[in-house]
Each structure stands twice: as C-alpha cells, then as structure tokens.
Amino acid sequence: MTARRPIERVLVVVPVHDEEELLAGCLTSVGVAAAAAGVPVDVLVALDDCRDGSAAVARAAGVRTVAVRAGAVGAARAAGITAGLARHADDPRALWLACTDADTVVPAHWLRGHRALADGGADVVVGTVRPDPRDLTPRQLAAWRATRVPGRPNGHVHGANLGVRADAYLRAGGFAGLVEHEDVDLVARLRADPAVVVRASDEVDVVTSGRLVGRTPGGYAGYLREAFPA
C-alpha cells in the first residue's frame, strides 16, 4: 500500500442539470468553505444538458465549468473530476476530491473537516446530509429528526457530501455513468479495496433540498418522499 500523504489540494465538483434557482446558494457556500480550507481549492461545475441559466450562474460565481450532454449525474461527476485532474499534475495521494450537489449548502468548515478526516487516515469520507427544513412539513421534519442520533452517523452514501482521495478514486475506476446511485456504486467499489479506509462522519453535515421530486427518479428526493410522506 502506498503511504498516505497530507492533503495539499482539493477539487470540488458540482454536477448540475437545470438548477439556476439553487446553484448560486451552493456555490456561495462552497466558496466560503474553500476560503477556510487551508489549502488551494479548485471548484468545477459540470453542466449536464442544461437548458436554463445554470451556466450564467456558474460564470457569475467565477468557477470553471465543463459541459456534458449525458443526462446522467454519474457521467457528469466523472466528467468534472476528469477535467479537474487534467489541469493538475499533483500527486493523487495528496489531492482530495469533494463532491456535493447543486441543491446543497455546505458549512464553512466543510472542506477543513474533510481534510482533517483525510489527514487522520481516511481515504473516503461518507458525510451526512440534512434536508432543508423549509421544504418539509412539521410532521415530516419530526419524523426525519427521529432517525438521527448526534455523533452516530448513519453511513448512508450521498453524492451531496462525499470525499475521496484521488489515488483511491482512480484505482476504483471512478464514477460510473449512472442516472442515479452512482455514489453508492463508487463507494461499494472503494470498500472492496482492502487498502482503502472509509469513514462515515456527521462532523461535516450539509443541508440539501427537501424537495420530493428531484432530477432523478430516486435519489435523495425519492428517499424523502418514500420515508417521510406528507
């Protein structure tokens, strides 16, 4: 097994399909987290067959973009990471890939927290998510809160809060071009590598949209719709 190195750079990839209403909030929060990360951070938005103003929102935020026409979040994430990796000759052992979604707001300590977990020995960080309470009824919110125990992350895999060391990502073959559950698929392959250490954490919680109809048939929106009916 190759020795783990401290994280020296972070690449944040955000896949986007027609998210002009929520993307600005996401990118603003990522920018705050990047400023507090303690290492250089690149942010790349993968615009997947966008027909709205998402590209203009990304340009206004001053982040790099790559355009794809895959109609699949897995392919968009993969394209974003490929484009980001092509720009740098960094040692992949020292590069952290941080994934979130366009309908998600990350905390200011998000990247600093991912780095701390990586420097503590993690190759993969499976972070928890919280639905935006403004999108849920009081009954739904109470039911969701009943599923959470602070300090005991549930270990559910969410592309909205997922980090992986670049060398482990490359060995696993990267994101598959799936319409959904590309995050679960990748983490399953990473777990199959005996050299990879996977850590579940609620120390880097993010807030994601509580909408019940998402950009894919299932995903987090599908989970909320089925687990917490209105």
C-alpha positions, -999 to +999 in steps of 0.1 A: +000+000+000+013+035-009+019+058+021-009+084+027+002+120+023-013+151+039-039+167+016-023+195-003-051+205-027-089+200-030-110+197-061-148+203-056-171+190-083-207+200-086-229+183-112-257+205-125-289+199-145-312+229-147-305+243-112-304+280-117-326+287-087-304+269-062-269+268-077-259+303-065-265+294-029-245+262-033-215+279-049-215+308-024-213+282+004-186+263-014-166+295-018-168+302+019-157+267+027-128+269+001-115+301+018-113+283+051-099+250+037-062+259+044-051+246+011-057+256-026-092+246-037-105+244-073-142+244-079-156+229-111-193+228-122-203+200-146-232+214-166-252+184-178-275+192-207-286+225-190-314+244-208-318+271-182-295+298-167-272+275-147-242+283-169-246+320-163-249+314-125-217+294-126-199+321-146-211+348-122-196+328-093-163+327-111-159+290-112-147+268-140-173+247-160-174+217-182-204+210-204-216+175-210-248+161-226-250+128-207-283+132-189-268+112-160-254+125-128-227+098-127-213+108-160-214+145-150-195+139-118-170+118-137-165+144-164-160+171-138-133+151-120-116+142-152-114+178-163-101+188-129-075+161-128-063+171-163-055+206-150-031+195-123+000+173-120-005+169-083+003+137-066-031+120-065-023+108-029-024+144-018-054+155-038-089+153-022-120+151-044-150+166-027-184+161-042-216+180-035-248+188-053-263+220-068-292+219-044-270+217-014-254+243+010-222+232+028-210+246+061-179+269+063-159+241+079-169+215+053-136+212+034-115+218+065-134+189+081-129+166+052-092+174+052-089+166+089-105+133+084-083+125+054-052+136+073-064+114+101-062+083+079-094+083+058-093+076+021-131+081+018-154+103+038-191+095+037-208+126+051-243+130+064-270+153+049-299+172+064-330+182+044-338+219+043-365+222+070-382+249+049-391+222+024-408+198+049-440+198+068-436+198+106-447+161+106-420+152+081-393+171+099-402+155+132-401+121+116-367+127+100-352+141+132-363+109+149-339+089+126-309+109+137-286+103+167-259+131+170-225+116+170-236+084+153-235+089+115-259+065+097-233+057+070-257+064+041-239+074+010-248+108-006-231+124-035-240+157-019-214+150+008-188+126-004-150+129-003-123+106-017-086+107-021-078+109-058-055+079-059-082+057-044-108+071-068-086+063-098-079+027-086-116+021-082-123+033-117-141+065-109-178+073-111-198+051-135-221+070-159-253+061-140-285+081-139-286+076-101-269+058-072-235+064-088-223+075-054-233+041-038-218+023-067-184+041-063-183+036-025-190-001-029-160-005-052-139+016-028-149-006+001-138-037-019-102-024-019-086-036+013-062-007+012-090+019+014-102+033+047-138+046+046-150+069+074-187+079+080-190+113+097-216+137+108-190+163+116-193+178+081-231+178+078-246+196+047-281+209+041-297+197+009-330+205-007-360+188+009-379+187-024-398+155-030-393+154-068-357+155-078-337+154-110-336+116-110-363+090-103-349+082-069-320+099-052-325+119-020-358+133-032-371+098-037-359+087-003-376+116+015-408+110-005-410+074+004-396+075+040-415+106+052-448+110+034-465+143+039 
